[in-house]
Amino acid sequence: MTNDKGVAKEVEWRIKVEDGPWKRAGVSCNMWTFITSLYFKVCKFFKKAWDIGVNDPRKFIHCLKVGIALTAVSLFYYLKPLYDGVGRNAMWAVMTVIVVFEYTAGATIYKSINRICGTTLAGLLAFGVHWVASRAGDQWEPIIVGVSLFLLASTATFSRFIPTIKARFDYGAMIFILTFCLVSVSGYRIDELFNMAQQRISTIIIGTSLCIIVSTTVRPVWAGLELYVLVTENLDKLANSLQGCVAQYFEAQTASEESNKKMMGYKCVLNSKATEESLANLARWEPAHGRFNFRHPWKQYLKIGATMRRCASCIDALIGCIHSENKSSNDIRKIMSKTSIQVGDISANVLRELAITITSMTKSNKLDILVIEMNSAAQELQNLLKSYPNTQKNDDAKMEIPIMDIIQVVTMVSLLTEIVARVEDIVNCVEELSNLGKYKPAMSKCDKSKQHSTDSKISPEQQNEEEAIVKTLQVV
């Protein structure tokens, strides 16, 4: 009986129900959910793309410029007179536009010149090798072509490891290898090699010339101007970070989200090395534009960027002290706060004045005074640290100062002193830039009033012309 009861308890009842409308409704519901989620993802993607274009309309304009260049070069296929001049090699002009056209004018000119030089040099060498090999006979021809291909390709590949060539002619070396291999291998079975090389070089020259014309005339984006704006913005970010972190440490206040964002601006300075080097290399290829001459000292901007990164590394260490678990006492902060905040404010003002100097391309009248004030404030902070035990109000009993408080204060003072020294290095680099760029002295208030009085005598037509020039410079 007990076994029968156990078996009865273990029996499970199952009822099979045929698949009805509920399951079909579930499938349709899943399909509808998938379609709606896909729709919202596509809308989100297009919204992000639209925001990118709205934030920087030059990217929209760049797309239009590429379309203009491709449409113009495709006429060599559609118009019979042009097609008869270049033949089937017109495709090389289209490929050249696709490969060469870049966002900045400097990058387009760099790739265009490298492509022309690499293609021309490789074509001439390939033609010379083919001529020598054809004179050597049928037995030696493939050997000469193969050996020359091996030697020249290996040499050109090794040259890409040389820093100077890698910085300026890396793309040209790659095009040289590609063109030499194509012409050498295809020319082994083609009798009219010279005509083929001539047509190919001419189509590449047509494509690159069209890219340079469109890139430099239709709302150009200059790499030099991008570098110029990047350096000035980094100076402002560095000033905001320095001023914000010193104030947050000594005032002991909770920073807002906006102030935290400004305080972290030094990270953009630390991460801008690759961008600065790339823009400086591309700016050398650009013609004179705006306020920049053909021989503008672009290398000096790299020196300024390097000194800014050294200063930003000190600010990074300063922010590490802010987030440290070992905090100094409030008494020490009160004693050091006024002078330390003064050092941070004056140093930030020096950096902002340097940004104004680079932006206006004039030598500042306030810079020397601000540097003197910065050095005197730093010296006052060091003297205050040396005389710190004598500043205690309780003279009757000698109070013991915790060692961690002393370490925190000494660290902060030494970092602020080092920041002052590195800000002075930035000042020296900017002064060297002003000398190399031949900056004019800044106008005083008296000079500005005189200029305003003379400008009032200018005819309205001349004023309209000057306003038009200013607007074009702002657009550039």
VEXDO-884285 format. One record per residue (C-alpha): residue number from 0; z, x, y; residue in three letters. Coordinates in nm, 2 decimals. Each point is the difference from the previous one (the first is absolute). Layout:
<sites>
  pos       z       x       y  code
  NUM       Z       X       Y   ala
...
</sites>
This chain:
<sites>
  pos       z       x       y  code
    0    0.00    0.00    0.00   met
    1    0.08    0.28    0.24   thr
    2   -0.33    0.17   -0.07   asn
    3   -0.19   -0.33    0.07   asp
    4    0.18   -0.04    0.33   lys
    5   -0.09    0.35    0.10   gly
    6   -0.36   -0.05   -0.08   val
    7    0.00   -0.33    0.19   ala
    8    0.14    0.17    0.31   lys
    9   -0.27    0.27   -0.02   glu
   10   -0.29   -0.24   -0.01   val
   11   -0.20   -0.02    0.33   glu
   12   -0.21   -0.29    0.11   trp
   13   -0.34    0.09    0.17   arg
   14   -0.24   -0.25    0.15   ile
   15   -0.36    0.11    0.07   lys
   16   -0.15   -0.17    0.30   val
   17   -0.37    0.04    0.08   glu
   18   -0.11    0.18    0.32   asp
   19   -0.03   -0.27    0.25   gly
   20   -0.07   -0.02    0.38   pro
   21    0.32    0.19    0.08   trp
   22   -0.14    0.33   -0.13   lys
   23   -0.33   -0.06    0.17   arg
   24    0.18   -0.07    0.32   ala
   25    0.19    0.33   -0.04   gly
   26   -0.32    0.20   -0.03   val
   27   -0.15   -0.17    0.30   ser
   28    0.32    0.07    0.20   cys
   29   -0.01    0.37   -0.09   asn
   30   -0.37    0.02    0.10   met
   31    0.08   -0.17    0.33   trp
   32    0.29    0.24    0.06   thr
   33   -0.23    0.30   -0.07   phe
   34   -0.27   -0.12    0.23   ile
   35    0.24   -0.07    0.29   thr
   36    0.18    0.34   -0.04   ser
   37   -0.34    0.17   -0.01   leu
   38   -0.10   -0.19    0.32   tyr
   39    0.31    0.11    0.18   phe
   40   -0.04    0.36   -0.11   lys
   41   -0.36    0.00    0.13   val
   42    0.12   -0.15    0.33   cys
   43    0.28    0.25    0.03   lys
   44   -0.25    0.28   -0.06   phe
   45   -0.24   -0.12    0.27   phe
   46    0.29   -0.05    0.24   lys
   47    0.11    0.36   -0.05   lys
   48   -0.36    0.12    0.05   ala
   49   -0.02   -0.21    0.32   trp
   50    0.33    0.14    0.13   asp
   51   -0.13    0.36   -0.06   ile
   52   -0.31   -0.08    0.21   gly
   53    0.20   -0.17    0.27   val
   54    0.25    0.28    0.03   asn
   55   -0.29    0.26    0.03   asp
   56   -0.33   -0.17    0.10   pro
   57   -0.17    0.34   -0.03   arg
   58   -0.01   -0.05   -0.38   lys
   59   -0.20   -0.31    0.05   phe
   60   -0.24    0.19    0.23   ile
   61   -0.03    0.28   -0.25   his
   62   -0.12   -0.25   -0.27   cys
   63   -0.26   -0.12    0.25   leu
   64   -0.11    0.35    0.07   lys
   65   -0.05    0.08   -0.36   val
   66   -0.21   -0.32   -0.04   gly
   67   -0.21    0.10    0.30   ile
   68   -0.07    0.35   -0.14   ala
   69   -0.09   -0.13   -0.34   leu
   70   -0.23   -0.27    0.14   thr
   71   -0.18    0.26    0.22   ala
   72   -0.04    0.25   -0.28   val
   73   -0.13   -0.27   -0.24   ser
   74   -0.30   -0.04    0.22   leu
   75   -0.14    0.31   -0.16   phe
   76   -0.04   -0.21   -0.32   tyr
   77   -0.12   -0.33    0.16   tyr
   78   -0.25    0.14    0.25   leu
   79   -0.31    0.15   -0.16   lys
   80   -0.08    0.26    0.27   pro
   81    0.35    0.15   -0.03   leu
   82    0.00   -0.03   -0.38   tyr
   83   -0.33    0.19   -0.02   asp
   84    0.16    0.29    0.20   gly
   85    0.29    0.06   -0.23   val
   86   -0.10   -0.17   -0.33   gly
   87    0.25   -0.08   -0.27   arg
   88    0.25    0.25    0.15   asn
   89    0.09   -0.27    0.26   ala
   90    0.28   -0.09   -0.23   met
   91    0.17    0.34    0.09   trp
   92    0.03   -0.12    0.36   ala
   93    0.17   -0.32   -0.12   val
   94    0.24    0.20   -0.22   met
   95    0.07    0.24    0.29   thr
   96    0.11   -0.28    0.23   val
   97    0.23   -0.15   -0.27   ile
   98    0.16    0.34   -0.08   val
   99    0.01    0.15    0.35   val
  100    0.11   -0.28    0.23   phe
  101    0.37    0.03    0.07   glu
  102    0.26   -0.18    0.22   tyr
  103    0.03    0.27    0.26   thr
  104   -0.29    0.17    0.18   ala
  105    0.13    0.35   -0.09   gly
  106    0.00   -0.08   -0.37   ala
  107   -0.35   -0.14    0.02   thr
  108   -0.13    0.31    0.18   ile
  109    0.19    0.23   -0.23   tyr
  110   -0.15   -0.16   -0.32   lys
  111   -0.35   -0.03    0.16   ser
  112   -0.02    0.37    0.10   ile
  113    0.14    0.11   -0.33   asn
  114   -0.25   -0.21   -0.19   arg
  115   -0.30    0.12    0.20   ile
  116    0.11    0.37   -0.03   cys
  117    0.08   -0.03   -0.36   gly
  118   -0.31   -0.18   -0.09   thr
  119   -0.23    0.23    0.20   thr
  120    0.15    0.32   -0.13   leu
  121    0.00   -0.13   -0.36   ala
  122   -0.36   -0.12    0.03   gly
  123   -0.12    0.33    0.13   leu
  124    0.19    0.20   -0.27   leu
  125   -0.13   -0.23   -0.27   ala
  126   -0.35    0.03    0.12   phe
  127    0.03    0.38    0.01   gly
  128    0.14    0.02   -0.35   val
  129   -0.27   -0.23   -0.12   his
  130   -0.27    0.22    0.16   trp
  131    0.15    0.32   -0.15   val
  132    0.03   -0.17   -0.35   ala
  133   -0.35   -0.13    0.01   ser
  134   -0.13    0.35    0.07   arg
  135    0.20    0.14   -0.29   ala
  136   -0.18   -0.19   -0.27   gly
  137    0.07   -0.29   -0.23   asp
  138    0.25    0.20   -0.22   gln
  139    0.21    0.12    0.29   trp
  140   -0.01   -0.31    0.22   glu
  141    0.27   -0.20   -0.17   pro
  142    0.22    0.31   -0.03   ile
  143   -0.03    0.08    0.37   ile
  144    0.07   -0.36    0.10   val
  145    0.30   -0.03   -0.23   gly
  146    0.16    0.33    0.11   val
  147   -0.06   -0.08    0.37   ser
  148    0.15   -0.35   -0.05   leu
  149    0.31    0.15   -0.17   phe
  150    0.06    0.27    0.26   leu
  151   -0.06   -0.21    0.31   leu
  152    0.20   -0.30   -0.13   ala
  153    0.29    0.22   -0.10   ser
  154    0.00    0.18    0.33   thr
  155   -0.02   -0.32    0.21   ala
  156    0.28   -0.16   -0.21   thr
  157    0.22    0.31    0.05   phe
  158   -0.06   -0.01    0.37   ser
  159    0.16   -0.34    0.02   arg
  160    0.34    0.16   -0.08   phe
  161   -0.02    0.22    0.31   ile
  162    0.22   -0.17    0.27   pro
  163   -0.25    0.04    0.29   thr
  164   -0.29   -0.13   -0.20   ile
  165    0.21   -0.28   -0.15   lys
  166    0.11   -0.12    0.34   ala
  167   -0.34   -0.01    0.17   arg
  168   -0.28    0.03   -0.26   phe
  169    0.14   -0.15   -0.32   asp
  170   -0.23   -0.30    0.01   tyr
  171   -0.30    0.23    0.07   gly
  172    0.08    0.22   -0.30   ala
  173    0.01   -0.30   -0.23   met
  174   -0.33   -0.13    0.14   ile
  175   -0.15    0.35   -0.04   phe
  176    0.09    0.00   -0.37   ile
  177   -0.13   -0.35   -0.05   leu
  178   -0.33    0.06    0.17   thr
  179   -0.07    0.34   -0.15   phe
  180    0.06   -0.14   -0.35   cys
  181   -0.22   -0.30    0.06   leu
  182   -0.29    0.19    0.15   val
  183    0.02    0.29   -0.25   ser
  184    0.01   -0.22   -0.31   val
  185   -0.25   -0.26    0.12   ser
  186   -0.23    0.27    0.15   gly
  187   -0.04    0.17   -0.34   tyr
  188   -0.24   -0.28   -0.10   arg
  189   -0.14   -0.09    0.35   ile
  190   -0.29    0.18    0.15   asp
  191    0.03   -0.13    0.36   glu
  192    0.35    0.13    0.05   leu
  193   -0.04    0.10    0.36   phe
  194   -0.12   -0.35    0.11   asn
  195    0.29   -0.17   -0.19   met
  196    0.26    0.23    0.16   ala
  197   -0.16   -0.05    0.34   gln
  198    0.01   -0.38   -0.03   gln
  199    0.35    0.00   -0.13   arg
  200    0.13    0.22    0.28   ile
  201   -0.18   -0.21    0.26   ser
  202    0.15   -0.33   -0.13   thr
  203    0.35    0.15    0.00   ile
  204   -0.05    0.12    0.36   ile
  205   -0.12   -0.35    0.10   ile
  206    0.31   -0.16   -0.17   gly
  207    0.25    0.24    0.15   thr
  208   -0.16   -0.02    0.35   ser
  209    0.02   -0.38   -0.01   leu
  210    0.37    0.01   -0.11   cys
  211    0.09    0.24    0.29   ile
  212   -0.18   -0.21    0.26   ile
  213    0.16   -0.32   -0.11   val
  214    0.35    0.16   -0.04   ser
  215    0.00    0.16    0.34   thr
  216   -0.16   -0.27    0.21   thr
  217    0.12   -0.34   -0.14   val
  218    0.38   -0.02    0.08   arg
  219    0.07    0.35   -0.13   pro
  220    0.34    0.09   -0.16   val
  221    0.07    0.36    0.09   trp
  222    0.22    0.21   -0.23   ala
  223    0.12    0.20    0.30   gly
  224    0.12   -0.31    0.17   leu
  225    0.18   -0.11   -0.31   glu
  226    0.18    0.33   -0.03   leu
  227    0.09   -0.01    0.37   tyr
  228    0.15   -0.35   -0.04   val
  229    0.18    0.10   -0.32   leu
  230    0.17    0.29    0.16   val
  231    0.12   -0.19    0.31   thr
  232    0.13   -0.29   -0.22   glu
  233    0.19    0.25   -0.22   asn
  234    0.17    0.14    0.31   leu
  235    0.12   -0.34    0.10   asp
  236    0.12   -0.08   -0.35   lys
  237    0.18    0.33   -0.02   leu
  238    0.17   -0.08    0.33   ala
  239    0.11   -0.35   -0.11   asn
  240    0.13    0.14   -0.33   ser
  241    0.21    0.27    0.17   leu
  242    0.15   -0.23    0.26   gln
  243    0.07   -0.27   -0.25   gly
  244    0.17    0.21   -0.27   cys
  245    0.23    0.18    0.25   val
  246    0.10   -0.33    0.17   ala
  247    0.07   -0.16   -0.34   gln
  248    0.22    0.28   -0.12   tyr
  249    0.22    0.04    0.30   phe
  250    0.01   -0.36    0.11   glu
  251    0.07   -0.12   -0.36   ala
  252   -0.19   -0.33    0.04   gln
  253   -0.19   -0.19   -0.25   thr
  254   -0.37    0.05    0.08   ala
  255   -0.24   -0.29    0.01   ser
  256   -0.31   -0.02   -0.21   glu
  257   -0.23    0.10    0.30   glu
  258    0.22    0.30    0.08   ser
  259    0.00    0.11   -0.36   asn
  260   -0.38   -0.02   -0.01   lys
  261   -0.02    0.22    0.31   lys
  262    0.25    0.24   -0.14   met
  263   -0.21    0.05   -0.31   met
  264   -0.30    0.09    0.20   gly
  265    0.05    0.37   -0.07   tyr
  266   -0.13   -0.06   -0.35   lys
  267   -0.34   -0.07    0.14   cys
  268    0.01    0.34    0.16   val
  269    0.10    0.17   -0.33   leu
  270   -0.28   -0.17   -0.18   asn
  271   -0.28    0.06    0.25   ser
  272   -0.10    0.35   -0.09   lys
  273   -0.30   -0.08   -0.22   ala
  274   -0.13   -0.25    0.25   thr
  275    0.03    0.24    0.29   glu
  276   -0.18    0.28   -0.19   glu
  277   -0.28   -0.23   -0.10   ser
  278   -0.05   -0.14    0.35   leu
  279    0.01    0.35    0.15   ala
  280   -0.27    0.13   -0.24   asn
  281   -0.22   -0.30    0.07   leu
  282    0.05    0.02    0.38   ala
  283   -0.16    0.34    0.01   arg
  284   -0.33   -0.15   -0.10   trp
  285    0.00   -0.26    0.27   glu
  286   -0.19    0.04    0.33   pro
  287    0.17   -0.02    0.34   ala
  288    0.13   -0.35    0.06   his
  289    0.22   -0.16    0.26   gly
  290    0.26    0.26    0.13   arg
  291   -0.06    0.24   -0.29   phe
  292   -0.23    0.29    0.04   asn
  293   -0.21    0.15   -0.28   phe
  294    0.24    0.29   -0.04   arg
  295    0.32   -0.20    0.03   his
  296    0.30    0.18   -0.17   pro
  297    0.05   -0.23   -0.29   trp
  298    0.18    0.27   -0.20   lys
  299    0.29   -0.02    0.25   gln
  300    0.07   -0.36   -0.10   tyr
  301    0.07    0.13   -0.35   leu
  302    0.25    0.24    0.14   lys
  303    0.17   -0.28    0.20   ile
  304    0.01   -0.21   -0.32   gly
  305    0.16    0.29   -0.20   ala
  306    0.27    0.04    0.26   thr
  307    0.06   -0.37    0.01   met
  308    0.05   -0.01   -0.38   arg
  309    0.26    0.28    0.03   arg
  310    0.18   -0.21    0.26   cys
  311   -0.03   -0.31   -0.22   ala
  312    0.16    0.19   -0.30   ser
  313    0.31    0.06    0.22   cys
  314    0.00   -0.37    0.09   ile
  315   -0.01   -0.08   -0.37   asp
  316    0.30    0.21   -0.06   ala
  317    0.17   -0.17    0.30   leu
  318   -0.06   -0.34   -0.16   ile
  319    0.15    0.14   -0.32   gly
  320    0.32    0.06    0.19   cys
  321    0.00   -0.36    0.13   ile
  322   -0.02   -0.14   -0.36   his
  323    0.25    0.25   -0.14   ser
  324    0.31   -0.13   -0.17   glu
  325    0.23    0.26    0.17   asn
  326    0.03   -0.12    0.36   lys
  327    0.17    0.19    0.28   ser
  328    0.30   -0.16    0.18   ser
  329   -0.05   -0.23    0.30   asn
  330    0.19    0.24    0.23   asp
  331   -0.25    0.28   -0.06   ile
  332   -0.29   -0.23    0.06   arg
  333    0.14   -0.12    0.33   lys
  334    0.04    0.35    0.12   ile
  335   -0.35    0.11   -0.11   met
  336   -0.19   -0.33    0.06   ser
  337   -0.08    0.02    0.37   lys
  338   -0.14    0.35   -0.01   thr
  339   -0.18   -0.05   -0.33   ser
  340   -0.17   -0.33    0.12   ile
  341   -0.10    0.19    0.31   gln
  342   -0.16    0.27   -0.20   val
  343   -0.19   -0.26   -0.21   gly
  344   -0.11   -0.20    0.30   asp
  345   -0.13    0.30    0.20   ile
  346   -0.18    0.14   -0.31   ser
  347   -0.16   -0.34   -0.05   ala
  348   -0.11    0.00    0.36   asn
  349   -0.15    0.34   -0.04   val
  350   -0.21   -0.12   -0.30   leu
  351   -0.11   -0.31    0.19   arg
  352   -0.10    0.22    0.30   glu
  353   -0.21    0.21   -0.24   leu
  354   -0.17   -0.31   -0.13   ala
  355   -0.08   -0.10    0.36   ile
  356   -0.13    0.36    0.07   thr
  357   -0.24   -0.02   -0.30   ile
  358   -0.11   -0.36    0.08   thr
  359   -0.07    0.06    0.37   ser
  360   -0.13    0.36   -0.06   met
  361    0.19    0.12    0.30   thr
  362    0.28    0.26    0.03   lys
  363    0.34   -0.18    0.05   ser
  364    0.21    0.07    0.31   asn
  365    0.32   -0.12   -0.18   lys
  366   -0.02    0.19   -0.32   leu
  367    0.16    0.33    0.12   asp
  368    0.30   -0.19    0.15   ile
  369    0.04   -0.20   -0.32   leu
  370    0.00    0.31   -0.22   val
  371    0.26    0.16    0.22   ile
  372    0.22   -0.31   -0.02   glu
  373   -0.04   -0.01   -0.38   met
  374    0.10    0.36   -0.04   asn
  375    0.30   -0.04    0.23   ser
  376    0.11   -0.31   -0.19   ala
  377   -0.03    0.18   -0.33   ala
  378    0.21    0.29    0.13   gln
  379    0.26   -0.24    0.13   glu
  380    0.02   -0.16   -0.35   leu
  381    0.06    0.34   -0.16   gln
  382    0.27    0.09    0.25   asn
  383    0.16   -0.34   -0.06   leu
  384    0.01    0.07   -0.38   leu
  385    0.16    0.34    0.06   lys
  386    0.27   -0.14    0.22   ser
  387    0.06   -0.31   -0.22   tyr
  388    0.36    0.09   -0.11   pro
  389    0.10    0.03    0.37   asn
  390   -0.13   -0.34    0.08   thr
  391    0.27   -0.18   -0.20   gln
  392    0.24   -0.21    0.20   lys
  393    0.30    0.07   -0.22   asn
  394    0.11    0.35    0.11   asp
  395    0.35   -0.02   -0.15   asp
  396   -0.09    0.00   -0.36   ala
  397   -0.29    0.18   -0.15   lys
  398   -0.19   -0.27   -0.20   met
  399   -0.18    0.11   -0.31   glu
  400   -0.38   -0.07    0.01   ile
  401   -0.16   -0.09   -0.33   pro
  402   -0.26    0.25   -0.11   ile
  403   -0.26   -0.27   -0.07   met
  404    0.03   -0.12    0.36   asp
  405   -0.07    0.35    0.12   ile
  406   -0.30    0.04   -0.23   ile
  407   -0.15   -0.33    0.12   gln
  408    0.03    0.09    0.36   val
  409   -0.13    0.36   -0.05   val
  410   -0.29   -0.14   -0.20   thr
  411   -0.10   -0.25    0.27   met
  412    0.04    0.25    0.29   val
  413   -0.21    0.27   -0.19   ser
  414   -0.27   -0.26   -0.08   leu
  415   -0.02   -0.12    0.36   leu
  416   -0.02    0.37    0.12   thr
  417   -0.27    0.07   -0.25   glu
  418   -0.19   -0.31    0.11   ile
  419    0.02    0.12    0.36   val
  420   -0.15    0.33   -0.10   ala
  421   -0.28   -0.17   -0.20   arg
  422   -0.07   -0.24    0.29   val
  423   -0.04    0.31    0.22   glu
  424   -0.26    0.13   -0.26   asp
  425   -0.19   -0.32    0.04   ile
  426    0.01    0.05    0.38   val
  427   -0.15    0.35   -0.04   asn
  428   -0.28   -0.13   -0.22   cys
  429   -0.08   -0.28    0.24   val
  430   -0.01    0.24    0.30   glu
  431   -0.23    0.22   -0.20   glu
  432   -0.22   -0.30   -0.06   leu
  433    0.00   -0.08    0.37   ser
  434   -0.11    0.36    0.08   asn
  435   -0.28    0.00   -0.27   leu
  436   -0.12   -0.35    0.10   gly
  437    0.02    0.09    0.37   lys
  438    0.22   -0.29    0.10   tyr
  439    0.04   -0.07    0.37   lys
  440    0.34   -0.02    0.17   pro
  441    0.15   -0.34    0.02   ala
  442   -0.03   -0.17    0.34   met
  443    0.32   -0.04    0.21   ser
  444    0.08   -0.33    0.18   lys
  445   -0.14    0.14    0.33   cys
  446   -0.33    0.09   -0.17   asp
  447   -0.02   -0.35   -0.16   lys
  448    0.06   -0.17    0.34   ser
  449   -0.28    0.21    0.15   lys
  450   -0.23   -0.07   -0.28   gln
  451    0.08   -0.37    0.03   his
  452   -0.09    0.01    0.37   ser
  453   -0.33    0.17   -0.07   thr
  454   -0.08   -0.24   -0.29   asp
  455    0.05   -0.29    0.24   ser
  456   -0.29    0.14    0.21   lys
  457   -0.24    0.00   -0.30   ile
  458   -0.27   -0.27   -0.01   ser
  459    0.05   -0.29   -0.24   pro
  460   -0.31    0.11   -0.19   glu
  461    0.15    0.34   -0.08   gln
  462    0.33   -0.16   -0.10   gln
  463   -0.19   -0.23   -0.24   asn
  464   -0.17    0.31   -0.15   glu
  465    0.34    0.18   -0.05   glu
  466    0.14   -0.32   -0.16   glu
  467   -0.29   -0.01   -0.24   ala
  468    0.06    0.37   -0.09   ile
  469    0.37   -0.07   -0.06   val
  470   -0.08   -0.30   -0.22   lys
  471   -0.24    0.20   -0.22   thr
  472    0.26    0.27   -0.04   leu
  473    0.25   -0.25   -0.11   gln
  474   -0.25   -0.14   -0.25   val
  475   -0.06    0.34   -0.14   val
</sites>
